[in-house]
Amino acid sequence: MEGLKRGIVLTAATLMFAAVMLPEVAAVRYIVGANMGWTSNVNYTIWAQGKHFYNGDWLFFVYDRNQMNVLEVNKTDYENCISDHPLHNWTTGAGRDVVPLNVTRNYYFISGKGFCFGGMKVAIHVENPPPPPSSSPVRSASPSSLLSNFRGHIFVPALFAVAAVWDSFLLLL
């Protein structure tokens, strides 16, 4: 009886997996400054250049927690290295701070304590992810093309379901 329950659960899980197999854009975690981290003497404008930051990505700041910090500021404070009234202080005290990029907009980060004047600042533009690639258009709506398209949507999930049922059957033996 226990094998039958496991088989039913496995079959249900397999069917759910097959039903939700949709293309998805994965979020990216960027280590700010790459192997140099969040420190002085790094040109963060060059580091950010050519990268596409999308809504849902993350910035990971790695730095000396005893000296530096991570402050999100407005554009004016970014340009003038003013850290007196940040929009958000992302500093956790561990020197390993993660910032979610969950709004499509410009983000401005600096390190206070004078480090901004040494170049510890980065501006990030976050945009919405690109749409998934569109499928090629169907040239005609002939019955054979419709049947072929229908078979593609049914065959793979049905194959998973049959495999799960077969696996459940083998577990009972």
Contacts in CASP RR format, 6 or more apart in sequence:
PFRMAT RR
TARGET T0000
AUTHOR 0000-0000-0000
METHOD contacts of the structure
MODEL  1
MEGLKRGIVLTAATLMFAAVMLPEVAAVRYIVGANMGWTSNVNYTIWAQG
KHFYNGDWLFFVYDRNQMNVLEVNKTDYENCISDHPLHNWTTGAGRDVVP
LNVTRNYYFISGKGFCFGGMKVAIHVENPPPPPSSSPVRSASPSSLLSNF
RGHIFVPALFAVAAVWDSFLLLL
3 168 0 8 1.000
3 171 0 8 1.000
3 172 0 8 1.000
4 168 0 8 1.000
4 172 0 8 1.000
6 168 0 8 1.000
6 171 0 8 1.000
7 164 0 8 1.000
7 167 0 8 1.000
7 168 0 8 1.000
7 171 0 8 1.000
8 168 0 8 1.000
10 164 0 8 1.000
10 167 0 8 1.000
10 168 0 8 1.000
11 161 0 8 1.000
11 164 0 8 1.000
11 165 0 8 1.000
11 168 0 8 1.000
13 164 0 8 1.000
14 160 0 8 1.000
14 161 0 8 1.000
14 163 0 8 1.000
14 164 0 8 1.000
15 157 0 8 1.000
15 160 0 8 1.000
15 161 0 8 1.000
15 164 0 8 1.000
17 160 0 8 1.000
18 156 0 8 1.000
18 157 0 8 1.000
18 160 0 8 1.000
18 161 0 8 1.000
19 157 0 8 1.000
21 156 0 8 1.000
23 132 0 8 1.000
25 54 0 8 1.000
25 129 0 8 1.000
25 130 0 8 1.000
25 132 0 8 1.000
27 54 0 8 1.000
27 56 0 8 1.000
27 57 0 8 1.000
27 58 0 8 1.000
28 54 0 8 1.000
28 57 0 8 1.000
28 58 0 8 1.000
29 57 0 8 1.000
29 58 0 8 1.000
29 59 0 8 1.000
29 60 0 8 1.000
29 98 0 8 1.000
30 51 0 8 1.000
30 53 0 8 1.000
30 57 0 8 1.000
30 58 0 8 1.000
30 59 0 8 1.000
30 60 0 8 1.000
31 37 0 8 1.000
31 60 0 8 1.000
31 62 0 8 1.000
32 38 0 8 1.000
32 44 0 8 1.000
32 47 0 8 1.000
32 59 0 8 1.000
32 60 0 8 1.000
32 61 0 8 1.000
32 62 0 8 1.000
32 109 0 8 1.000
32 122 0 8 1.000
33 42 0 8 1.000
33 44 0 8 1.000
33 47 0 8 1.000
34 47 0 8 1.000
36 42 0 8 1.000
37 61 0 8 1.000
37 62 0 8 1.000
37 63 0 8 1.000
38 61 0 8 1.000
38 62 0 8 1.000
38 63 0 8 1.000
38 68 0 8 1.000
38 70 0 8 1.000
38 111 0 8 1.000
38 120 0 8 1.000
39 63 0 8 1.000
39 64 0 8 1.000
39 68 0 8 1.000
39 120 0 8 1.000
40 115 0 8 1.000
40 118 0 8 1.000
40 119 0 8 1.000
40 120 0 8 1.000
41 118 0 8 1.000
41 119 0 8 1.000
42 119 0 8 1.000
42 120 0 8 1.000
43 119 0 8 1.000
44 119 0 8 1.000
44 120 0 8 1.000
44 121 0 8 1.000
44 122 0 8 1.000
45 122 0 8 1.000
45 123 0 8 1.000
47 122 0 8 1.000
48 122 0 8 1.000
48 123 0 8 1.000
48 124 0 8 1.000
52 127 0 8 1.000
53 101 0 8 1.000
53 124 0 8 1.000
53 125 0 8 1.000
53 126 0 8 1.000
53 127 0 8 1.000
54 101 0 8 1.000
54 126 0 8 1.000
54 127 0 8 1.000
54 128 0 8 1.000
54 129 0 8 1.000
55 101 0 8 1.000
55 102 0 8 1.000
55 103 0 8 1.000
55 104 0 8 1.000
55 126 0 8 1.000
55 127 0 8 1.000
55 128 0 8 1.000
55 129 0 8 1.000
56 100 0 8 1.000
56 101 0 8 1.000
56 102 0 8 1.000
56 129 0 8 1.000
57 101 0 8 1.000
57 126 0 8 1.000
58 98 0 8 1.000
58 99 0 8 1.000
58 100 0 8 1.000
58 101 0 8 1.000
59 98 0 8 1.000
59 99 0 8 1.000
59 101 0 8 1.000
59 107 0 8 1.000
59 109 0 8 1.000
59 124 0 8 1.000
60 96 0 8 1.000
60 97 0 8 1.000
60 98 0 8 1.000
60 99 0 8 1.000
61 70 0 8 1.000
61 90 0 8 1.000
61 95 0 8 1.000
61 96 0 8 1.000
61 97 0 8 1.000
61 98 0 8 1.000
61 99 0 8 1.000
61 109 0 8 1.000
62 95 0 8 1.000
62 96 0 8 1.000
63 70 0 8 1.000
63 95 0 8 1.000
63 111 0 8 1.000
64 95 0 8 1.000
65 93 0 8 1.000
65 94 0 8 1.000
65 95 0 8 1.000
67 113 0 8 1.000
67 115 0 8 1.000
68 95 0 8 1.000
68 111 0 8 1.000
68 112 0 8 1.000
68 113 0 8 1.000
68 115 0 8 1.000
68 120 0 8 1.000
69 89 0 8 1.000
69 91 0 8 1.000
69 111 0 8 1.000
69 112 0 8 1.000
69 113 0 8 1.000
70 89 0 8 1.000
70 90 0 8 1.000
70 91 0 8 1.000
70 97 0 8 1.000
70 99 0 8 1.000
70 109 0 8 1.000
70 111 0 8 1.000
71 83 0 8 1.000
71 86 0 8 1.000
71 88 0 8 1.000
71 89 0 8 1.000
71 90 0 8 1.000
71 91 0 8 1.000
71 109 0 8 1.000
71 110 0 8 1.000
71 111 0 8 1.000
71 112 0 8 1.000
72 86 0 8 1.000
72 87 0 8 1.000
72 88 0 8 1.000
72 89 0 8 1.000
72 90 0 8 1.000
72 99 0 8 1.000
72 107 0 8 1.000
72 108 0 8 1.000
72 109 0 8 1.000
73 82 0 8 1.000
73 83 0 8 1.000
73 86 0 8 1.000
73 87 0 8 1.000
73 108 0 8 1.000
73 109 0 8 1.000
73 110 0 8 1.000
74 87 0 8 1.000
74 108 0 8 1.000
75 106 0 8 1.000
75 108 0 8 1.000
75 123 0 8 1.000
76 82 0 8 1.000
77 83 0 8 1.000
77 84 0 8 1.000
77 85 0 8 1.000
77 86 0 8 1.000
77 108 0 8 1.000
77 110 0 8 1.000
78 108 0 8 1.000
78 109 0 8 1.000
78 110 0 8 1.000
78 121 0 8 1.000
78 123 0 8 1.000
81 110 0 8 1.000
81 112 0 8 1.000
81 114 0 8 1.000
81 116 0 8 1.000
81 117 0 8 1.000
81 121 0 8 1.000
83 110 0 8 1.000
83 111 0 8 1.000
83 112 0 8 1.000
83 113 0 8 1.000
83 114 0 8 1.000
83 116 0 8 1.000
90 97 0 8 1.000
90 99 0 8 1.000
90 109 0 8 1.000
91 97 0 8 1.000
99 107 0 8 1.000
99 109 0 8 1.000
101 107 0 8 1.000
101 124 0 8 1.000
101 126 0 8 1.000
103 126 0 8 1.000
104 126 0 8 1.000
104 127 0 8 1.000
104 128 0 8 1.000
105 126 0 8 1.000
106 123 0 8 1.000
106 124 0 8 1.000
106 125 0 8 1.000
106 126 0 8 1.000
107 123 0 8 1.000
107 124 0 8 1.000
107 125 0 8 1.000
107 126 0 8 1.000
108 121 0 8 1.000
108 122 0 8 1.000
108 123 0 8 1.000
108 124 0 8 1.000
109 121 0 8 1.000
109 122 0 8 1.000
109 123 0 8 1.000
109 124 0 8 1.000
110 116 0 8 1.000
110 120 0 8 1.000
110 121 0 8 1.000
111 120 0 8 1.000
111 121 0 8 1.000
112 120 0 8 1.000
138 145 0 8 1.000
138 149 0 8 1.000
139 145 0 8 1.000
END
